[in-house]
Amino acid sequence: MYRHFFKRFFDIIISFFGLIILALPMLFIALLIKCESKGPVIFKQQRIGKKGKVFNIYKFRSMCVGAEQTGSGVYSGKDDKRVTKVGKILRATSLDELPQLINLLKGDMSLVGPRPPLTYHPWTFDKYTDEQKRMFDVRPGITGWAQINGRKGVEWNKRIELNVWYVDHLSMWLDIKIFFKTIFKVFTNADNENTGATVKTLPSKEENLKLMYITNNVEVALIAEKAGVQRIFVDMEYIGKTDRQGGMDTVQSHHTIEDIEKVKKVLTTSKVMARCNPIHDKTENYSSSKEEIDGAINAGADILMLPYFKTAKEVEEFVKLVDGRAKTLPLVETPEAVSCIDEILEIDGIDEIFVGLNDLSLGYGKKFMFELLVDGTVESLVDKFKAKGIPYGFGGIARLGYGSLPAEKVIAEHYRLGSTCAILSRSFCNTNIVTDLKEVEEVFATGLKEIRDYEKECSSGKVDLTENKNQVEKIVKEVVESIG
């Protein structure tokens, strides 16, 4: 009832009285625009609305006439000289959006809903996937779920995911929440500057996964970087790891802060990601979490991963200790963390999040770590990450054709679930076995090309992601049965 009747009723009431109450302020704004620069007061631009219908959106003009034809890009960034002095004020306060009350009254838009994209940017309507097109099932909004979860700081693909989530969860109470959070965003001017990521021209499924590889070997790190690995993973975690993984064929690296420093010195494009130990106090055997985190950041870590936490308090302490000096990436790998994930996701300062399938499957008593892909655990988690606009990843990837669950099946699941990153597993290139650097280089060059080529197949629609999911379920069931 709310979606189909009351939502439109409220839009009409709000727009009608809003135009009456704001008539004089809007007239004053119009005079300021006219006094400063030549051109129309109102800027009209074609946008994509409900069911793909194109309409003209209205805004107060904040840029010089013909700004879009200057070759400087569709969206403005910091210190864009195309923005007028009055325009800067209007944008900072979001007053340039007031004429959209007319769109609201006409029925082109709703007060709350997905923001309507341009007809040609980031891509044309026919280029959206069927899943992405679901954001057009409702009227576009003056504000929306994406606007209160990052606003212009969220790249296009994540904005679309947030918009689809809104469509699936639309309710009066959600709209009220968005409305009041928008007011807060406007008054604090939060996330009101376009990032470079917002001007990407390809749908999310055509972007590569950020791949991570665990090593403290400088030569191997350089080979991985050259092949296209975006993150070199220095793994300092050891506290409690032997106890919970004792007897298993898993990696326990025992890397150090010194390893971060030496790897950082040789890299040019890849980031250094360091996994610290779980939150702990100082003892005779190891330094405190504060000392460890400070040391890792001072050594050059770009991203810090917190493993094996069980409470939101641990994540909150981790974020405070990092204090914005590096990106934060909590690793969800305990059932306790899953049980309080909603509380964890309310913590400010989480840049990315990752699901550790190995330890999490152990915690749940599973026989095979990829059971979590088919029992709904991972899917439930990523839905929550999407709703918060936090980039996420899960698990590891071997070489194509390898693994109990072949790597290509796992990659397709990353694309189906909207993942942005994955770890190259030890089986991708085990440098304890493959010791010749030329052979290592060949493995990385060939293996990465195979992965990237298969990603293109996933993004182009050549891989049926739904059918792949069914195959994954079948394979996992067979592996579990074979284990007994």
Secondary structure, DSSP 8 states (H G I E B T S, - for coil): -IIIIIHHHHHHHHHHHHHHHTHHHHHHHHHHHHHHSSS-SEEEEEEE-GGG-EEEEEEE--B-TTGGGSSS-SS--TT-TTB-HHHHHHHHHTGGGTTHHHHHHHTS-EEES----BSSSS--GGGS-TTGGGGGGS--EEE-TTTTTTGGGS-HHHHHHHHHHHHHH--HHHHHHHHHHHHHHHHHTTT-S--GGGG--S-GGGS--EEEEE---HHHHHHHHHHT--EEEEE---TTHHHHHTTS--------HHHHHHHHHH-SSSEEEEE--SS----SSS--HHHHHHHHHHHT-SEEEE-S--SHHHHHHHHHHHTTSSEEEEEE-SHHHHHTHHHHHTSTT---EEE-HHHHHHHTT-SSTTHHHHSSHHHHHHHHHHHHT--EEEEEE--TT-TTTTHHHHHHHHHHHT--EEEE-TTT--TTT---HHHHHHHHHHHHHHHHHHHHHHHHT-S-HHHHHHHHHHHHHHHHHHH-
